[in-house]
């Protein structure tokens, strides 16, 4: 690994540290949102239902941004594949891209559900 590659890798790790903080915030928001969901089901409180829905939409909107960041990195990794990379390394880079793509797609699907499910027919959760 040359000096530029090392600097780039360390920069990515620093960004990932911030993403972990974002995940902690999302966990707190999920817990907070559950209190509104519980209140809605116990008391049929429509205000709590709206707060829960808004928090859920916020959570999945933030997650989409994070997931797209990782997808962008995976695409960059594919573009930077060198002919001398081992088959295993190339395969792992492509698998990482597929994983990032599927996670981004699932986030988009969950966001769509959160936006359109006005009756709370489907339980969605940050996974």
C-alpha positions as CSV (number, residue, x, y, z in Angstrom):
1,X,0.0,0.0,0.0
2,X,1.6,3.3,-1.1
3,X,1.4,6.5,0.9
4,X,-1.7,7.9,-1.1
5,X,-3.6,4.6,-0.6
6,X,-2.8,4.7,3.1
7,X,-4.0,8.3,3.5
8,X,-7.2,7.4,1.6
9,X,-7.8,4.3,3.8
10,X,-7.3,6.4,7.0
11,X,-9.7,9.0,5.7
12,X,-12.3,6.4,5.0
13,X,-11.9,5.0,8.6
14,X,-12.4,8.5,10.0
15,X,-15.6,8.9,8.0
16,X,-16.8,5.5,9.2
17,X,-16.2,6.6,12.8
18,X,-18.7,9.4,12.2
19,X,-21.1,7.0,10.6
20,X,-21.0,4.9,13.8
21,X,-22.1,8.0,15.7
22,X,-24.9,8.5,13.2
23,X,-25.9,4.8,13.8
24,X,-26.1,5.5,17.5
25,X,-28.3,8.5,16.8
26,X,-30.5,6.3,14.6
27,X,-30.8,3.7,17.4
28,X,-31.9,6.4,19.8
29,X,-34.4,7.8,17.3
30,X,-35.8,4.3,16.8
31,X,-36.2,3.8,20.5
32,X,-37.8,7.3,20.8
33,X,-40.1,6.5,17.8
34,X,-41.2,3.3,19.4
35,X,-42.6,5.2,22.4
36,X,-44.9,7.1,20.0
37,X,-45.9,3.9,18.2
38,X,-46.7,2.3,21.5
39,X,-48.7,5.4,22.6
40,X,-50.6,5.3,19.2
41,X,-51.6,1.6,19.7
42,X,-52.5,1.9,23.3
43,X,-54.5,5.2,23.1
44,X,-55.3,5.5,19.4
45,X,-53.4,8.8,19.6
46,X,-53.2,10.1,16.0
47,X,-50.6,12.8,17.0
48,X,-48.3,10.0,18.3
49,X,-48.9,8.1,15.0
50,X,-47.8,11.1,13.0
51,X,-44.7,11.7,15.1
52,X,-43.8,8.0,14.8
53,X,-44.2,8.1,11.0
54,X,-42.1,11.3,10.7
55,X,-39.3,9.8,12.9
56,X,-39.4,6.6,10.8
57,X,-39.1,8.6,7.6
58,X,-36.2,10.6,9.0
59,X,-34.4,7.5,10.1
60,X,-34.7,5.8,6.7
61,X,-33.8,9.1,4.9
62,X,-30.6,9.3,6.9
63,X,-29.9,5.6,6.3
64,X,-30.3,6.1,2.5
65,X,-27.6,8.8,2.6
66,X,-25.3,6.5,4.6
67,X,-26.0,3.5,2.3
68,X,-25.4,5.6,-0.8
69,X,-22.1,6.7,0.6
70,X,-21.0,3.1,1.0
71,X,-22.4,2.3,-2.5
72,X,-20.4,5.2,-4.0
73,X,-17.2,3.8,-2.3
74,X,-17.9,0.3,-3.7
75,X,-18.3,1.8,-7.2
76,X,-15.0,3.6,-6.7
77,X,-13.4,0.3,-5.6
78,X,-14.6,-1.4,-8.8
79,X,-13.3,1.5,-10.9
80,X,-9.9,1.2,-9.3
81,X,-9.4,-2.5,-9.9
82,X,-6.0,-3.2,-11.3
83,X,-5.2,-6.0,-13.7
84,X,-2.7,-7.5,-11.3
85,X,-5.2,-7.9,-8.5
86,X,-5.8,-11.5,-7.5
87,X,-9.0,-13.2,-8.6
88,X,-10.0,-13.4,-5.0
89,X,-9.5,-9.7,-4.4
90,X,-11.5,-8.8,-7.5
91,X,-14.3,-11.2,-6.5
92,X,-14.4,-9.7,-3.0
93,X,-14.6,-6.2,-4.5
94,X,-17.5,-7.2,-6.7
95,X,-19.3,-8.9,-3.8
96,X,-18.8,-5.8,-1.6
97,X,-20.4,-3.8,-4.4
98,X,-23.4,-6.2,-4.6
99,X,-23.8,-6.1,-0.8
100,X,-23.8,-2.3,-0.8
101,X,-26.2,-2.2,-3.7
102,X,-28.7,-4.6,-2.0
103,X,-28.5,-2.6,1.3
104,X,-29.1,0.6,-0.6
105,X,-32.1,-0.9,-2.4
106,X,-33.5,-2.3,0.9
107,X,-33.1,1.1,2.5
108,X,-35.0,2.7,-0.4
109,X,-37.8,0.1,-0.1
110,X,-38.1,0.7,3.6
111,X,-38.2,4.4,3.1
112,X,-41.0,3.9,0.5
113,X,-42.9,1.8,3.0
114,X,-42.4,4.4,5.7
115,X,-43.7,7.2,3.4
116,X,-46.7,5.3,2.0
117,X,-47.9,3.2,4.9
118,X,-50.4,5.6,6.5
119,X,-52.2,2.9,8.5
120,X,-49.0,1.4,9.9
121,X,-49.9,-2.0,8.3
122,X,-46.3,-3.1,8.1
123,X,-43.7,-3.2,10.9
124,X,-40.4,-1.9,9.6
125,X,-37.2,-1.6,11.6
126,X,-33.7,-0.4,11.3
127,X,-31.6,-3.5,10.8
